[in-house]
């Protein structure tokens, strides 16, 4: 964070489960190598959904299997099918995905830095509010 501030950027460090923004604040959200570190992804997505505007977009990037296994701070592996299902269940639509730098799922089992990227858009009216106990 200090590096960003030294470059004149406005930075904020926040808790993924309690984002310090009003509802419908962002047009888009990027989760770049974040989702696999969250132990309460459902709660984090309730917050993401809250701060993302209707029609807003999300981009998620997660490591392939080899990258996941390479880092002990990873909590959960996110494959393509479960990531897409997770997003659909939370009101996201227009979901597309792809792998890079090698555009095949199998490369994630061989290359530490092969990633899955998923893009989606939220339709808030289609999704009832989620309650966590």
Secondary structure, DSSP 8 states (H G I E B T S, - for coil): -HHHHHTT------BTTB-SS-TT-EEEEEEES-GGG-S-HHHHHHHHHHHEEEEEEEEEEEE-HHHHHH-TT------HHHHHHHHHHTTEEEEEEEEESSSSGGGGGT-TT-EEEEEEEE-GGGS------
